[in-house]
Amino acid sequence: MPLNFRPARPDDVELAVPLIYSSGPAAFDYVFPRAQDFLRSAFVSGHGQFSHRQHWVGELDGRVVVTGTLVSASDNLSNMLAATWQILRFYGPVQALGVIRRGLQMEQLIPPPKKGFNYLAHLGVQPGLTGQGIGSQLIDYFLKLGHARGLPNAALDVSAENPLAQALYERLGFAVVVERRSSLAGVADHRYMERR
């Protein structure tokens, strides 16, 4: 079942955001109260790491069934500034302080992309369609995009509680470089993987 890939649009919000959220619900819930509401707001805003402008979607028969983002270290500063502004606007200054603090804690477990790598994130496949090669097609598409951008090395993080995803990444040439222990309530250890 070959997919059609395209940049995400604001009107993809209702299908794309649940897929983005599914890529790490424990991490999103730890950082963001009402996580999916915040992600919807950020997705349509067009700015930062959660925006439609940084996501791609894959369609099957015209329906969005997979999404993800491909970022590099050159995006780190602009993503951080956009996220800070979105958090302040969505939560207000008092609640935003806690969100930002938890976000910084999460960055100890899942750091921003490092220089020289394309970083794959927010990879989510429509429930009921996993195990059918859809995630593999998205990752292959991202690897080709990375090569076209002059960054052939790729990296991602995977929860230690998601062995099926890790097995997929290993089949596609990724290898675990380091496992980071989590001290965050409800958030599992994470494994950082690279494909050179």
C-alpha positions as CSV (number, residue, x, y, z in Angstrom):
1,M,0.0,0.0,0.0
2,P,2.1,2.9,-1.3
3,L,1.5,6.2,0.5
4,N,1.3,9.8,-0.8
5,F,3.5,12.1,1.4
6,R,3.0,15.8,1.6
7,P,3.7,18.7,4.0
8,A,1.0,18.9,6.7
9,R,-1.6,21.7,6.5
10,P,-3.6,23.4,9.2
11,D,-6.7,21.5,8.2
12,D,-5.0,18.2,9.0
13,V,-5.2,19.1,12.7
14,E,-7.9,16.7,13.8
15,L,-6.2,13.7,12.2
16,A,-2.5,14.7,12.7
17,V,-2.5,15.8,16.3
18,P,-3.8,12.4,17.8
19,L,-1.0,10.7,15.7
20,I,1.6,13.2,17.0
21,Y,0.4,12.6,20.6
22,S,0.5,8.8,20.1
23,S,4.3,9.1,19.5
24,G,4.8,9.7,23.2
25,P,1.7,10.2,25.3
26,A,3.5,9.8,28.6
27,A,6.0,12.5,27.7
28,F,3.4,14.8,26.4
29,D,1.2,14.3,29.4
30,Y,4.1,14.9,31.8
31,V,5.0,18.3,30.2
32,F,1.7,19.6,29.0
33,P,-1.7,19.8,30.9
34,R,-4.4,19.2,28.3
35,A,-1.7,18.0,26.0
36,Q,-3.8,17.4,22.9
37,D,-5.5,20.8,23.2
38,F,-2.1,22.5,23.4
39,L,-0.8,20.5,20.4
40,R,-3.8,21.5,18.4
41,S,-3.1,25.1,19.1
42,A,0.6,24.8,18.3
43,F,-0.1,22.8,15.1
44,V,-2.3,25.4,13.5
45,S,-0.1,28.3,14.6
46,G,2.5,27.5,12.0
47,H,5.5,28.1,14.3
48,G,7.8,25.8,16.2
49,Q,8.4,22.1,16.5
50,F,4.7,21.2,16.9
51,S,3.4,23.2,13.9
52,H,2.0,21.9,10.7
53,R,4.9,23.6,8.9
54,Q,7.4,21.1,10.5
55,H,5.3,18.0,9.9
56,W,4.7,15.7,7.0
57,V,1.7,13.5,6.6
58,G,1.2,10.3,4.6
59,E,-2.1,9.6,3.0
60,L,-3.7,6.4,2.0
61,D,-6.7,6.8,-0.3
62,G,-6.8,10.5,0.5
63,R,-6.9,10.0,4.3
64,V,-4.1,10.9,6.7
65,V,-2.7,7.7,8.3
66,V,0.8,8.7,9.4
67,T,2.7,11.8,10.5
68,G,6.1,12.9,11.7
69,T,8.6,15.6,11.7
70,L,12.2,15.9,10.6
71,V,14.3,18.5,12.3
72,S,18.0,19.4,12.7
73,A,20.1,21.3,15.2
74,S,19.7,24.4,13.2
75,D,16.1,24.4,14.2
76,N,16.8,24.2,18.0
77,L,16.8,28.0,18.8
78,S,13.7,28.9,16.7
79,N,11.8,25.9,18.1
80,M,12.7,26.8,21.7
81,L,11.6,30.4,21.2
82,A,8.3,29.4,19.4
83,A,7.5,26.8,22.1
84,T,8.1,29.4,24.9
85,W,5.8,31.8,23.3
86,Q,3.1,29.2,22.6
87,I,3.3,27.9,26.2
88,L,2.9,31.4,27.6
89,R,-0.1,32.2,25.3
90,F,-1.8,28.9,25.9
91,Y,-1.3,28.5,29.6
92,G,-0.8,32.0,30.9
93,P,2.3,33.2,32.8
94,V,1.7,31.3,36.1
95,Q,1.0,27.9,34.7
96,A,3.5,28.3,31.9
97,L,6.4,28.3,34.4
98,G,5.6,24.7,35.5
99,V,5.2,23.6,31.9
100,I,8.6,25.2,30.9
101,R,10.2,23.6,34.0
102,R,8.8,20.1,33.1
103,G,9.9,20.7,29.5
104,L,13.5,21.3,30.6
105,Q,13.4,18.1,32.7
106,M,12.1,16.2,29.6
107,E,15.1,17.6,27.6
108,Q,17.4,15.8,30.0
109,L,15.8,12.5,28.8
110,I,15.1,13.5,25.2
111,P,17.6,16.2,24.3
112,P,17.2,18.5,21.2
113,P,18.8,17.3,18.0
114,K,22.6,17.4,17.8
115,K,24.6,18.9,15.0
116,G,25.1,16.8,11.8
117,F,21.9,14.7,12.2
118,N,18.4,14.8,10.9
119,Y,16.2,14.0,13.9
120,L,13.0,12.0,13.3
121,A,10.2,12.7,15.8
122,H,6.5,12.6,16.4
123,L,6.2,9.4,14.3
124,G,2.6,8.2,14.6
125,V,0.6,5.7,12.6
126,Q,-3.2,5.4,12.6
127,P,-4.4,2.7,15.1
128,G,-5.2,-0.5,13.3
129,L,-2.7,0.1,10.5
130,T,0.5,-0.6,12.4
131,G,2.6,-3.5,11.2
132,Q,1.7,-2.9,7.6
133,G,4.8,-1.0,6.4
134,I,3.3,2.5,6.9
135,G,5.9,3.6,9.5
136,S,8.7,2.1,7.3
137,Q,7.6,4.2,4.3
138,L,7.5,7.4,6.4
139,I,11.0,6.7,7.8
140,D,12.4,5.9,4.3
141,Y,10.8,9.1,3.0
142,F,12.5,11.1,5.8
143,L,15.9,9.4,5.2
144,K,15.7,10.5,1.5
145,L,14.7,14.1,2.6
146,G,17.7,14.1,4.9
147,H,20.1,13.1,2.1
148,A,18.6,15.8,-0.1
149,R,19.2,18.3,2.6
150,G,22.9,17.2,2.9
151,L,22.4,15.5,6.3
152,P,22.5,11.7,5.6
153,N,22.9,10.8,9.3
154,A,19.6,10.3,11.2
155,A,18.7,9.9,14.8
156,L,15.6,9.4,17.0
157,D,14.5,8.5,20.5
158,V,12.3,5.6,21.4
159,S,10.7,4.6,24.7
160,A,12.1,1.5,26.4
161,E,8.5,0.4,26.7
162,N,8.0,0.4,23.0
163,P,10.0,-2.7,21.8
164,L,8.0,-3.0,18.5
165,A,9.0,0.5,17.4
166,Q,12.6,-0.2,18.4
167,A,12.6,-3.4,16.4
168,L,11.3,-1.5,13.4
169,Y,14.0,1.2,13.7
170,E,16.7,-1.5,14.0
171,R,15.4,-3.2,10.9
172,L,15.8,0.1,9.1
173,G,19.5,0.5,10.2
174,F,19.2,2.4,13.5
175,A,21.3,1.3,16.5
176,V,21.0,2.2,20.1
177,V,23.7,4.6,21.1
178,V,22.7,5.3,24.7
179,E,19.9,4.6,27.1
180,R,18.8,7.4,29.3
181,R,17.3,6.6,32.7
182,S,14.1,8.5,33.5
183,S,13.4,10.0,36.9
184,L,10.2,11.5,35.7
185,A,6.9,10.2,37.1
186,G,5.1,8.0,34.6
187,V,7.8,8.5,31.8
188,A,9.8,5.4,30.8
189,D,13.6,5.3,30.1
190,H,14.4,6.3,26.5
191,R,16.9,4.9,24.0
192,Y,18.7,7.3,21.6
193,M,19.3,5.6,18.3
194,E,21.4,6.7,15.3
195,R,21.6,5.6,11.7
196,R,24.8,6.7,9.9
